[in-house]
Amino acid sequence: MGLKSVVIDAWSWLNYKPIYSDPSLGMPNRRAFSEAHASWVPAADERRLSAYKLLAAYDNNQAAELAEIRDGASARERREFGDPSMFIETLVSHVMGREQHITAPGAEQTDTADETEAAAADRVQELLREWADDELLPMRMLQCERKAVGLGDGVYLLYWDPDKQRPRLRTYDPGFYFPVLPEDGDGADFPERVHLAWELPEDPKRGLKARLRRITYEMDWIRPATASGVDQQGRAVRAPVTTEATPPTPVVGAGDQVDAQGGISRQYAWNDRPSYRTCYLTDATWELGDLKGAVDVDSLPMDRAVFASNGAGEVLDHLDLYIDFIPVIHTPNTVPPAEEHWGQSSLAKALQAFDELASTDTDSARASATTGLPMVGISGVTDGRQQYAVGPGAMFTLGENGKLTTVDTSPALRELREHGHDLADRAANVVRLPAVSLGTMDPSKVPSGYALQLSLGPLDSLIAGMRLARAHKDMLLLRFVQRLFIAGQHPDWAGVTPLPAKLVRGPYTPTDKAAILEQVTTAYQAKVISLETAIRMLAEAGWPIEDAEKEIEQIQARSFEQARLLADALGNPEEVAKFLGRQAPAEPVAPAVQLPAVPVNDQGNGPAQHGQRGSGGNK
C-alpha cells in the first residue's frame, strides 16, 4: 500500500475538502472540475483552475451543488446565505476606496522654476483623467477587484482601438490566463509569453464544432516586415514582405534599422535607446477534435490553427504591435510569496469557518421548523384516533387521566443561533474584518473614537498589504496607457513624454474631516507642509476637491486680491507681508499706488498664475 503524499502549494489550504483533494488520487475530482482536466490545460494549472471554480461556487451560493457530485443528494440540503459574498463585497469596497484619482508627479507644483515641468505633468494628468472617464476606469477596476479578492487573481488587457482612438481596457477571468513562467527565474518576473485561452461550445445551428480559442502575446526579436496572405491550404496567414530584386530580400519595417550583425533594432518614442525586441499578437482557434497527443495551451499545432483578423483586415498571426511590452497585467490579491506568481483569495483561510457556518444554518433551519410547529403528544383520548390536526382553535377531548404534552425545541434553536454568531465572528477575525467594517456593530456601543480606531487596526494592516500588491500594477497600467496613446499617434499626445503617474485610492474608513482640517491648517500655518501637500491631504480625506492645481490657483488668486485691497486701505507693506505670510521688505516702499500692477487672467477674475497653459493645457 503506497503512502499518501502531502501537497503544499499556493492552493493547499483547500486540501481539507475531499472533492478538491481526492483521497485516491490526491487531485481535484474530475467530474466536479472537468474544465481543469481538459486535454489542453497544463498539469501545473489543474489545481489552480479547480480552486477558482470552487471559490466561485462559494461566492454564488453553489458550494452545496458542487459537493453533491461526490457526497450525493443530501449535500444539496445545506443552507447558504451569502456570507462569503458579503465578505468579498466588503473587502472590494475597502480596497477600492470611496474614490480614485490619477495624479502625475509635479502637476500640483506652482513654483516659477518648475513651470515647464509642472505644465508637462499637468498635461499628462489631464489626458489620463480624460481617458479614465471615457473608458469607465472605476467600473473596470471594480470588475477586476471582484475577481482578485474572491479568486486571488485579476487580469487586465489593454489594446489600441483605431476607431475610438484610445486604448481600451478589458478584464478577464484568471481562469483564462496562462502565463509561460520561467523555470529558473523569479515568479514575480513579467513573463515573456502570455496566453488567454478558453473553450467555445458547439453551435449546431451554425455548423460549428467545439473549439479552443487562444490569444497570445509574446516578446521576441524584431523580424522583417510581414503582410496578410494565404498559404497552400487556403488559410489566412502572414507572409514575409520581399523586394522584387533577384534574389528577393526581406524588407524591414518602417523606421527599423539593420546593424552590422544583421539584427533589427527600433527606436520607441518612450525609450532613450533602440530596442531589438517587440510584442507579437496571435489570435487563433482550434477544433478540439484536432488536439491529439501530448499538447497543451503552449504547444498547440499551428498547422491546424485558424487565424482571426482585426478590423483593418490584418491577419493576427504573429502581428507586430510595435510596442516593447506585453499589454496584459496580472493583479494578485496579496503579495505573492518568494518565487511565486499567484495571489491568494481573501476567503482562503476562513473557508472551513464558512463550511461550519453553513452547517449551523442548516441545523437552525431544521430546528426552527419544530419550534414554529411543535411536536405534541396526546394520551387518554376518548375517540381512539391516532392522528390529530394541531392548529389554532383545535379542541381535544381527553379522558380522566388524559394528558397533552409538547416538545419545546426553542432552547436548541437559541443555542444554534448563538453558535452561528460565534462562527461569523470567528470568520471575520480570520479574514481581519472587524465588526465595525461589516456594519454589524451597534455604534452606540463604541466607547470612544480612539477605541474605534484601535478596532480597525487589523483592517488597516490588511488593506495596506492588499494595496501594496496593487500599487505597482496600477502604475504599470497607466504607463502602458501612455505608451499606447503615443504608439497610436494620437494628436493630443504628440510630443508628450510619459510620466510615472499614480492611481490614488481614496480612504476606506470614515474620516473626521473637522479634525483633519484642523491638523492641516495648523501644519500649514507653522510652515511644516506646503500648500500643495495641504490640498492633497484634504482631498484624500474626502473634501470635494476635484483638481488640486485649480484649487491652489483659486486660493492664491483670492489671497493676492485681498492683499492688494489691504495695501490700498492701509498703505502699510508690513501688514501686507504679514497677510501673505512673507517677510516684510527690508527697505520701506512707497504707498499702495506704487505697488506693481496685479496681472489679470483672460476671465478677469484673478491674477494670472505661474504655469498658466495655452490651449494645450486646456486652461
C-alpha positions as CSV (number, residue, x, y, z in Angstrom):
1,M,0.0,0.0,0.0
2,G,1.5,3.3,-1.1
3,L,1.9,6.2,1.3
4,K,-0.2,9.3,0.7
5,S,1.8,12.4,-0.3
6,V,1.1,15.8,1.3
7,V,0.9,18.6,-1.3
8,I,1.8,22.1,0.0
9,D,1.4,24.8,-2.7
10,A,-0.5,28.0,-3.3
11,W,-3.8,26.2,-3.1
12,S,-3.1,23.6,-0.4
13,W,-5.5,25.3,2.0
14,L,-8.2,23.5,0.0
15,N,-6.8,20.0,0.7
16,Y,-9.2,19.6,3.6
17,K,-12.1,19.2,1.1
18,P,-12.3,15.6,-0.3
19,I,-13.8,16.9,-3.6
20,Y,-10.7,19.0,-4.2
21,S,-8.1,16.6,-2.9
22,D,-9.5,13.2,-3.9
23,P,-8.2,10.6,-1.3
24,S,-7.4,8.1,-4.1
25,L,-5.6,10.5,-6.4
26,G,-4.8,13.5,-4.3
27,M,-6.1,15.7,-7.2
28,P,-9.3,17.6,-7.8
29,N,-12.3,15.4,-8.6
30,R,-12.6,15.1,-12.4
31,R,-16.3,15.2,-12.5
32,A,-16.6,18.3,-10.4
33,F,-13.7,20.1,-12.2
34,S,-13.9,18.8,-15.7
35,E,-12.7,22.1,-17.2
36,A,-9.5,21.9,-15.3
37,H,-8.8,18.4,-16.7
38,A,-9.2,19.4,-20.3
39,S,-6.5,17.9,-22.6
40,W,-5.1,21.3,-23.4
41,V,-4.7,22.5,-19.8
42,P,-1.2,22.1,-18.4
43,A,-0.9,19.8,-15.4
44,A,0.6,22.6,-13.3
45,D,-2.6,24.6,-13.7
46,E,-5.2,21.9,-12.8
47,R,-5.2,22.8,-9.1
48,R,-5.4,26.5,-9.8
49,L,-8.4,26.3,-12.1
50,S,-10.2,23.9,-9.7
51,A,-9.6,26.3,-6.9
52,Y,-11.1,29.2,-8.9
53,K,-14.2,27.1,-9.7
54,L,-14.6,26.1,-6.0
55,L,-14.2,29.7,-4.8
56,A,-16.7,30.9,-7.4
57,A,-19.2,28.3,-6.1
58,Y,-18.9,29.7,-2.6
59,D,-19.4,33.3,-3.9
60,N,-22.6,32.3,-5.8
61,N,-24.1,30.0,-3.0
62,Q,-23.4,26.9,-5.1
63,A,-20.9,25.1,-2.9
64,A,-23.6,22.5,-2.0
65,E,-24.4,22.0,-5.7
66,L,-20.7,21.2,-6.3
67,A,-20.5,18.9,-3.2
68,E,-23.4,16.9,-4.5
69,I,-21.3,15.4,-7.2
70,R,-19.3,13.5,-4.6
71,D,-21.5,13.4,-1.4
72,G,-24.9,12.7,-3.0
73,A,-28.2,14.5,-3.0
74,S,-28.1,15.1,0.8
75,A,-25.4,17.7,0.2
76,R,-27.9,19.9,-1.6
77,E,-29.9,20.5,1.6
78,R,-27.1,22.7,3.0
79,R,-28.2,26.3,3.6
80,E,-26.0,29.0,2.1
81,F,-27.0,32.6,3.0
82,G,-24.3,34.6,1.1
83,D,-21.7,35.1,3.9
84,P,-18.7,34.6,1.6
85,S,-20.2,37.0,-0.9
86,M,-20.7,39.6,1.8
87,F,-17.1,39.4,2.8
88,I,-15.9,39.8,-0.8
89,E,-18.1,42.8,-1.4
90,T,-16.9,44.4,1.8
91,L,-13.2,43.9,1.0
92,V,-13.7,45.1,-2.6
93,S,-15.2,48.3,-1.4
94,H,-12.4,48.8,1.1
95,V,-9.5,48.1,-1.2
96,M,-11.1,50.3,-3.9
97,G,-11.7,53.2,-1.6
98,R,-14.6,55.7,-1.9
99,E,-12.9,57.4,-4.9
100,Q,-9.9,57.0,-7.2
101,H,-7.7,59.8,-8.5
102,I,-5.0,59.8,-11.2
103,T,-2.0,62.0,-10.3
104,A,1.2,62.9,-12.1
105,P,4.3,63.9,-10.1
106,G,4.8,67.7,-10.3
107,A,1.3,68.5,-11.6
108,E,0.4,70.4,-8.4
109,Q,3.6,72.4,-8.2
110,T,3.2,76.2,-8.8
111,D,6.8,77.3,-8.4
112,T,8.1,79.5,-11.2
113,A,11.3,77.4,-11.5
114,D,9.3,74.3,-12.3
115,E,6.8,75.9,-14.6
116,T,7.8,73.8,-17.7
117,E,7.8,70.5,-15.7
118,A,4.6,71.4,-14.0
119,A,2.9,72.2,-17.3
120,A,4.1,68.8,-18.8
121,A,2.9,66.9,-15.7
122,D,-0.4,68.7,-15.7
123,R,-0.9,67.9,-19.3
124,V,-0.3,64.2,-18.8
125,Q,-2.5,64.1,-15.7
126,E,-5.4,65.8,-17.6
127,L,-5.1,63.5,-20.6
128,L,-5.0,60.4,-18.4
129,R,-8.1,61.6,-16.4
130,E,-10.0,62.1,-19.7
131,W,-9.1,58.6,-20.8
132,A,-10.2,57.2,-17.4
133,D,-13.6,59.0,-17.8
134,D,-14.1,57.7,-21.4
135,E,-13.0,54.2,-20.5
136,L,-15.1,53.9,-17.3
137,L,-11.9,53.1,-15.3
138,P,-13.6,52.7,-11.9
139,M,-16.1,50.2,-13.3
140,R,-13.3,48.2,-14.9
141,M,-11.3,48.3,-11.7
142,L,-14.4,47.0,-9.8
143,Q,-14.7,44.1,-12.2
144,C,-11.1,43.2,-11.7
145,E,-11.1,43.6,-7.9
146,R,-14.2,41.4,-7.7
147,K,-12.1,38.6,-9.3
148,A,-8.9,39.4,-7.4
149,V,-10.5,39.4,-3.9
150,G,-12.7,36.4,-4.5
151,L,-10.4,34.2,-6.6
152,G,-7.0,35.6,-5.7
153,D,-6.0,37.0,-9.1
154,G,-7.3,39.5,-11.6
155,V,-6.3,40.2,-15.2
156,Y,-6.3,43.5,-17.3
157,L,-5.9,43.6,-21.0
158,L,-5.1,46.9,-22.9
159,Y,-5.3,47.3,-26.7
160,W,-5.4,50.2,-29.1
161,D,-8.7,50.8,-30.8
162,P,-8.2,52.8,-34.0
163,D,-11.9,53.6,-34.3
164,K,-12.2,55.2,-30.9
165,Q,-8.6,56.5,-31.0
166,R,-7.8,55.4,-27.4
167,P,-6.5,52.4,-25.5
168,R,-9.4,50.1,-24.5
169,L,-9.3,48.3,-21.1
170,R,-10.9,44.8,-20.6
171,T,-10.9,42.5,-17.6
172,Y,-10.5,38.7,-17.9
173,D,-11.3,35.8,-15.6
174,P,-8.0,34.5,-14.2
175,G,-9.1,31.0,-15.3
176,F,-8.4,32.2,-18.9
177,Y,-4.9,33.4,-18.0
178,F,-2.0,31.1,-18.8
179,P,1.5,32.8,-18.5
180,V,4.6,30.9,-19.5
181,L,6.7,31.4,-16.4
182,P,10.5,30.8,-16.4
183,E,11.6,27.6,-14.6
184,D,14.7,29.1,-13.1
185,G,13.5,32.7,-12.6
186,D,11.5,34.7,-10.0
187,G,7.8,34.0,-10.3
188,A,7.3,37.8,-9.9
189,D,9.1,38.5,-13.1
190,F,7.0,39.5,-16.1
191,P,6.5,36.5,-18.4
192,E,7.8,36.7,-22.0
193,R,4.7,34.9,-23.3
194,V,1.1,35.1,-22.1
195,H,-1.9,33.1,-23.3
196,L,-5.6,33.9,-22.9
197,A,-7.4,30.7,-23.7
198,W,-10.9,29.3,-23.3
199,E,-13.2,26.8,-24.9
200,L,-16.1,27.7,-27.3
201,P,-19.1,25.4,-27.1
202,E,-20.5,23.6,-30.1
203,D,-23.0,25.5,-32.2
204,P,-25.1,23.1,-34.3
205,K,-27.2,25.9,-35.9
206,R,-24.0,27.5,-37.4
207,G,-22.3,24.2,-38.1
208,L,-19.5,24.9,-35.6
209,K,-17.8,22.2,-33.6
210,A,-16.4,22.7,-30.1
211,R,-13.3,24.8,-30.4
212,L,-10.5,26.3,-28.4
213,R,-9.6,30.0,-28.8
214,R,-6.2,31.2,-27.8
215,I,-4.9,34.8,-27.8
216,T,-1.2,35.0,-27.4
217,Y,1.1,38.0,-26.6
218,E,4.8,37.2,-27.0
219,M,8.0,39.2,-26.7
220,D,10.5,38.3,-29.4
221,W,13.2,39.7,-31.6
222,I,12.2,42.1,-34.3
223,R,11.9,40.3,-37.6
224,P,11.4,41.6,-41.2
225,A,8.0,43.0,-42.2
226,T,5.1,40.7,-43.0
227,A,1.8,41.2,-44.7
228,S,-1.5,39.3,-44.8
229,G,-1.6,36.3,-47.3
230,V,-2.8,32.8,-47.9
231,D,-1.0,29.5,-47.5
232,Q,-1.2,26.4,-49.7
233,Q,-4.2,25.2,-47.6
234,G,-6.1,28.3,-48.2
235,R,-5.7,29.6,-44.6
236,A,-5.2,33.3,-43.9
237,V,-1.6,33.7,-42.6
238,R,1.1,36.3,-42.6
239,A,3.9,36.1,-45.1
240,P,7.3,38.0,-45.3
241,V,7.4,41.0,-47.5
242,T,10.3,40.8,-50.0
243,T,11.8,43.1,-52.7
244,E,11.3,42.5,-56.4
245,A,15.0,42.1,-56.9
246,T,16.6,38.8,-57.8
247,P,17.1,37.1,-55.5
248,P,14.4,38.7,-53.4
249,T,15.4,40.0,-50.0
250,P,13.3,40.7,-46.9
251,V,12.0,44.2,-46.2
252,V,12.3,45.7,-42.8
253,G,9.6,47.7,-41.1
254,A,9.3,51.4,-41.4
255,G,11.8,53.1,-39.1
256,D,13.7,49.9,-38.3
257,Q,17.4,49.7,-38.6
258,V,19.7,46.7,-39.5
259,D,23.1,46.6,-37.8
260,A,26.3,45.0,-39.0
261,Q,25.4,41.6,-37.4
262,G,22.0,41.5,-39.2
263,G,20.0,42.4,-36.1
264,I,17.0,44.7,-36.5
265,S,16.5,47.5,-34.0
266,R,13.7,50.0,-33.4
267,Q,13.6,53.3,-31.6
268,Y,10.5,53.6,-29.5
269,A,9.3,57.1,-28.6
270,W,9.3,56.3,-24.9
271,N,12.9,54.8,-24.7
272,D,16.3,56.5,-24.7
273,R,18.0,53.9,-26.8
274,P,16.9,51.5,-29.6
275,S,15.4,48.1,-28.8
276,Y,15.8,44.8,-30.6
277,R,12.5,43.3,-29.2
278,T,8.8,43.8,-30.0
279,C,5.5,42.3,-29.0
280,Y,3.7,39.9,-31.4
281,L,-0.1,39.1,-31.2
282,T,-1.6,35.8,-32.4
283,D,-5.4,35.1,-32.2
284,A,-6.3,31.6,-33.4
285,T,-8.9,28.9,-32.8
286,W,-8.6,25.1,-33.0
287,E,-11.2,22.4,-33.2
288,L,-11.0,20.3,-30.0
289,G,-11.1,17.1,-32.1
290,D,-7.8,18.2,-33.8
291,L,-5.9,18.4,-30.4
292,K,-4.5,14.9,-30.1
293,G,-1.4,13.7,-28.3
294,A,0.7,15.4,-25.6
295,V,-0.2,19.0,-26.3
296,D,-1.1,21.9,-24.0
297,V,-2.0,25.5,-24.4
298,D,1.6,26.5,-25.1
299,S,2.3,23.8,-27.7
300,L,-0.8,23.7,-29.9
301,P,-0.3,22.6,-33.5
302,M,0.0,25.8,-35.5
303,D,-0.8,23.9,-38.8
304,R,-4.3,23.2,-37.6
305,A,-5.0,26.8,-36.4
306,V,-7.4,29.2,-38.0
307,F,-6.2,32.8,-37.5
308,A,-8.5,35.7,-36.9
309,S,-8.4,39.2,-38.5
310,N,-8.8,42.6,-37.0
311,G,-10.9,45.5,-38.2
312,A,-8.2,46.6,-40.6
313,G,-8.0,43.2,-42.3
314,E,-4.7,42.3,-40.8
315,V,-4.3,38.6,-40.1
316,L,-3.5,38.1,-36.4
317,D,-0.7,35.6,-37.0
318,H,2.4,37.0,-35.1
319,L,1.3,40.5,-35.9
320,D,3.9,43.1,-34.9
321,L,2.3,45.5,-32.5
322,Y,5.2,48.0,-32.5
323,I,5.4,48.1,-28.7
324,D,8.1,46.6,-26.4
325,F,5.8,45.3,-23.7
326,I,3.0,42.8,-23.2
327,P,-0.2,44.7,-22.5
328,V,-1.5,42.1,-20.1
329,I,-1.4,43.0,-16.4
330,H,-1.9,40.3,-13.8
331,T,-3.1,41.7,-10.5
332,P,-2.7,39.4,-7.4
333,N,-4.9,39.9,-4.4
334,T,-2.0,39.5,-2.0
335,V,1.8,40.0,-2.2
336,P,2.9,36.6,-3.7
337,P,5.4,34.6,-1.7
338,A,9.0,34.5,-2.9
339,E,9.3,32.9,-6.4
340,E,5.5,32.7,-6.7
341,H,3.3,34.3,-9.3
342,W,-0.2,33.8,-7.9
343,G,-2.1,35.7,-5.2
344,Q,-4.4,34.2,-2.6
345,S,-8.2,34.7,-2.2
346,S,-9.3,36.6,0.8
347,L,-11.6,33.7,1.7
348,A,-8.8,31.2,1.8
349,K,-8.1,30.8,5.5
350,A,-11.7,31.2,6.6
351,L,-13.2,28.7,4.2
352,Q,-13.6,26.0,6.9
353,A,-15.4,28.5,9.1
354,F,-17.8,29.2,6.3
355,D,-18.5,25.4,6.0
356,E,-19.3,25.2,9.7
357,L,-21.5,28.3,9.4
358,A,-23.4,26.7,6.6
359,S,-23.9,23.5,8.6
360,T,-25.1,25.5,11.6
361,D,-27.5,27.5,9.4
362,T,-28.9,24.2,8.0
363,D,-29.4,22.8,11.6
364,S,-31.1,26.1,12.6
365,A,-33.5,25.9,9.7
366,R,-34.5,22.3,10.7
367,A,-34.8,23.3,14.4
368,S,-37.0,26.3,13.5
369,A,-39.5,24.0,11.8
370,T,-40.1,22.1,15.0
371,T,-40.2,25.3,17.0
372,G,-42.8,27.0,14.8
373,L,-44.8,23.8,14.6
374,P,-44.1,21.9,17.8
375,M,-44.4,18.2,18.4
376,V,-47.5,17.3,20.5
377,G,-48.2,14.1,22.4
378,I,-51.8,13.3,23.4
379,S,-52.8,10.5,25.8
380,G,-56.2,9.4,27.3
381,V,-58.4,10.5,24.3
382,T,-61.9,9.1,24.0
383,D,-62.4,8.8,20.3
384,G,-59.5,6.5,19.6
385,R,-57.9,8.4,16.7
386,Q,-54.2,8.1,16.2
387,Q,-53.5,11.5,14.4
388,Y,-54.9,14.9,15.2
389,A,-54.6,18.2,13.4
390,V,-52.9,20.7,15.7
391,G,-53.8,24.4,15.0
392,P,-55.5,27.5,16.3
393,G,-58.9,26.7,17.7
394,A,-58.3,22.9,17.8
395,M,-60.1,21.1,20.7
396,F,-59.2,17.7,22.1
397,T,-61.5,15.6,24.4
398,L,-59.3,13.9,27.0
399,G,-60.3,11.2,29.4
400,E,-60.0,11.1,33.2
401,N,-56.2,10.6,33.1
402,G,-55.7,12.3,29.7
403,K,-52.6,14.4,29.1
404,L,-51.3,16.8,26.5
405,T,-47.5,17.1,26.1
406,T,-45.5,19.4,23.9
407,V,-41.8,19.3,23.0
408,D,-40.1,22.7,23.2
409,T,-37.1,22.9,20.8
410,S,-36.6,26.6,21.2
411,P,-33.6,26.3,23.6
412,A,-31.8,24.2,20.9
413,L,-32.6,26.8,18.3
414,R,-31.3,29.6,20.5
415,E,-28.0,27.7,21.0
416,L,-27.6,27.1,17.3
417,R,-28.2,30.8,16.5
418,E,-25.6,31.9,19.1
419,H,-23.2,29.3,17.7
420,G,-23.8,30.8,14.3
421,H,-22.9,34.3,15.6
422,D,-19.7,32.9,17.1
423,L,-18.8,31.3,13.8
424,A,-19.5,34.5,11.9
425,D,-17.3,36.4,14.4
426,R,-14.6,33.8,14.0
427,A,-14.6,34.0,10.2
428,A,-14.4,37.8,10.4
429,N,-11.5,37.6,12.8
430,V,-9.6,35.2,10.5
431,V,-10.2,37.5,7.5
432,R,-9.4,40.5,9.6
433,L,-12.7,42.2,9.1
434,P,-13.8,43.8,12.4
435,A,-17.5,44.1,13.1
436,V,-17.5,47.8,12.6
437,S,-16.3,47.4,9.0
438,L,-19.0,44.8,8.3
439,G,-21.7,47.1,9.7
440,T,-22.8,44.6,12.4
441,M,-21.7,46.7,15.4
442,D,-24.1,49.0,17.2
443,P,-22.5,52.5,17.0
444,S,-23.8,53.3,20.5
445,K,-21.6,50.5,21.9
446,V,-18.4,52.1,20.8
447,P,-16.9,53.8,23.9
448,S,-14.7,56.4,22.0
449,G,-13.3,57.3,18.7
450,Y,-9.9,56.1,19.9
451,A,-11.3,52.7,20.7
452,L,-12.9,52.6,17.2
453,Q,-9.6,53.4,15.6
454,L,-7.9,50.6,17.6
455,S,-10.6,48.1,16.5
456,L,-9.8,49.0,12.8
457,G,-6.1,48.1,13.3
458,P,-6.4,44.6,11.7
459,L,-8.3,46.0,8.8
460,D,-5.7,48.8,8.3
461,S,-2.9,46.3,8.0
462,L,-5.0,44.0,5.7
463,I,-5.9,46.8,3.3
464,A,-2.3,48.2,3.4
465,G,-1.0,44.8,2.2
466,M,-3.6,44.4,-0.5
467,R,-3.0,47.9,-1.8
468,L,0.8,47.2,-1.7
469,A,0.2,44.2,-4.0
470,R,-1.7,46.5,-6.4
471,A,0.5,49.7,-6.3
472,H,3.0,48.6,-9.0
473,K,0.3,47.1,-11.2
474,D,-1.7,50.4,-11.1
475,M,1.4,52.4,-12.2
476,L,2.1,49.8,-14.9
477,L,-1.5,50.2,-16.2
478,L,-1.1,54.0,-16.5
479,R,2.3,53.6,-18.1
480,F,1.0,51.2,-20.7
481,V,-1.9,53.6,-21.5
482,Q,0.5,56.5,-22.2
483,R,2.7,54.3,-24.4
484,L,-0.3,53.0,-26.4
485,F,-1.5,56.6,-27.0
486,I,1.9,57.5,-28.3
487,A,2.2,54.3,-30.4
488,G,-1.3,55.1,-31.8
489,Q,-0.1,58.6,-32.8
490,H,-2.9,60.3,-31.1
491,P,-2.6,64.1,-31.9
492,D,-3.2,65.2,-28.3
493,W,-0.2,63.1,-27.2
494,A,2.3,64.4,-29.8
495,G,5.5,65.5,-28.1
496,V,4.3,64.2,-24.7
497,T,6.8,62.4,-22.5
498,P,5.3,59.6,-20.4
499,L,5.5,60.2,-16.7
500,P,5.2,57.7,-13.7
501,A,1.6,58.5,-13.0
502,K,-0.1,57.0,-9.9
503,L,-3.6,55.8,-9.2
504,V,-4.5,57.0,-5.8
505,R,-7.2,55.1,-4.0
506,G,-9.3,57.1,-1.5
507,P,-10.0,56.4,2.2
508,Y,-12.0,53.3,3.1
509,T,-12.9,54.2,6.7
510,P,-14.9,57.1,8.0
511,T,-12.8,60.2,8.4
512,D,-13.1,63.1,10.8
513,K,-13.0,65.9,8.3
514,A,-13.0,68.6,11.0
515,A,-10.0,67.1,12.8
516,I,-8.1,66.7,9.6
517,L,-8.8,70.3,8.6
518,E,-7.5,71.5,12.0
519,Q,-4.3,69.4,11.6
520,V,-3.8,70.6,8.0
521,T,-4.4,74.3,8.9
522,T,-2.0,74.1,11.9
523,A,0.7,72.4,9.9
524,Y,0.4,74.8,7.0
525,Q,0.5,77.9,9.2
526,A,3.5,76.5,11.0
527,K,5.2,76.2,7.6
528,V,5.9,72.5,8.0
529,I,3.9,71.5,4.9
530,S,3.4,73.2,1.6
531,L,0.0,74.4,0.2
532,E,0.2,71.5,-2.4
533,T,0.5,68.9,0.4
534,A,-2.3,70.5,2.4
535,I,-4.7,70.4,-0.5
536,R,-3.7,66.8,-1.3
537,M,-4.4,65.8,2.3
538,L,-7.8,67.4,2.3
539,A,-8.7,65.7,-1.0
540,E,-7.6,62.3,0.4
541,A,-9.8,62.9,3.5
542,G,-12.9,63.3,1.3
543,W,-13.1,67.1,0.8
544,P,-14.8,67.9,-2.5
545,I,-11.6,69.0,-4.4
546,E,-11.7,67.7,-7.9
547,D,-8.5,69.3,-9.2
548,A,-5.7,70.2,-6.7
549,E,-3.9,72.6,-9.0
550,K,-7.0,74.6,-9.9
551,E,-7.9,74.8,-6.2
552,I,-4.4,76.2,-5.4
553,E,-4.8,78.7,-8.2
554,Q,-8.1,79.9,-6.9
555,I,-6.7,80.2,-3.3
556,Q,-3.7,82.2,-4.4
557,A,-5.8,84.4,-6.7
558,R,-8.1,85.4,-3.9
559,S,-5.1,85.9,-1.5
560,F,-3.4,88.3,-3.8
561,E,-6.6,90.2,-4.5
562,Q,-7.2,90.6,-0.8
563,A,-3.6,91.7,-0.2
564,R,-3.9,94.4,-2.8
565,L,-7.1,95.7,-1.2
566,L,-5.4,95.7,2.2
567,A,-2.5,97.6,0.8
568,D,-4.8,100.2,-0.7
569,A,-6.5,100.6,2.6
570,L,-3.6,100.7,4.9
571,G,-0.6,101.7,2.8
572,N,1.5,99.5,5.1
573,P,3.7,96.9,3.4
574,E,4.5,95.2,6.7
575,E,0.8,94.4,7.2
576,V,0.6,93.2,3.6
577,A,3.6,90.9,4.0
578,K,2.2,89.6,7.2
579,F,-1.1,88.8,5.4
580,L,0.7,87.0,2.7
581,G,2.9,85.0,5.1
582,R,6.2,86.6,3.8
583,Q,8.8,88.8,5.5
584,A,8.3,92.5,5.0
585,P,10.9,94.0,2.7
586,A,14.0,95.5,4.5
587,E,13.6,98.9,2.8
588,P,10.3,100.8,3.1
589,V,8.4,101.0,-0.1
590,A,6.0,103.6,-1.4
591,P,2.3,103.5,-0.7
592,A,0.0,101.2,-2.5
593,V,-0.2,103.4,-5.5
594,Q,3.4,102.3,-6.4
595,L,2.8,98.6,-6.0
596,P,3.2,96.7,-9.2
597,A,0.0,96.1,-11.1
598,V,-1.6,92.7,-10.5
599,P,-1.9,90.8,-13.8
600,V,-5.4,89.6,-14.5
601,N,-6.3,86.5,-16.4
602,D,-8.5,86.4,-19.5
603,Q,-11.6,85.9,-17.5
604,G,-10.8,88.9,-15.3
605,N,-11.5,87.1,-12.1
606,G,-8.0,87.0,-10.6
607,P,-4.3,87.2,-11.3
608,A,-2.5,85.1,-13.9
609,Q,-0.9,82.2,-12.2
610,H,2.5,80.7,-12.6
611,G,2.5,77.9,-15.1
612,Q,-0.7,79.0,-16.8
613,R,-1.1,77.0,-20.0
614,G,-2.1,77.9,-23.5
615,S,-4.6,75.9,-25.5
616,G,-2.6,72.7,-24.9
617,G,-3.1,73.0,-21.1
618,N,-6.9,73.2,-21.5
619,K,-7.0,76.1,-19.1
